[in-house]
Amino acid sequence: MIAENLTGLAGVADAQAAGCSAEVFLFPMRLAGADGGPVRATARITARAR
């Protein structure tokens, strides 16, 4: 999978640097006959255990 032109990733990097875990999800739009297309990219940040 290639994901280009993602924005707002500084928050994900900062959370990981602080010891939090981050999961990134890419939800593609299904386009008939296409070999690529837009995705909705989201991230879930989980605070580290104390």
Residue pairs with C-beta under 8 A, 6 or more apart in sequence:
1 26
3 26
3 39
3 41
6 41
11 43
11 45
12 22
12 24
12 43
12 45
15 22
15 45
16 22
18 48
19 48
20 45
20 46
20 47
20 48
21 45
21 46
21 48
22 43
22 44
22 45
22 46
23 43
23 44
23 46
24 41
24 42
24 43
25 41
25 42
25 43
25 44
26 39
26 40
26 41
27 39
27 40
27 41
27 42
28 37
28 38
28 39
29 37
29 38
29 39
29 40
30 37
31 37
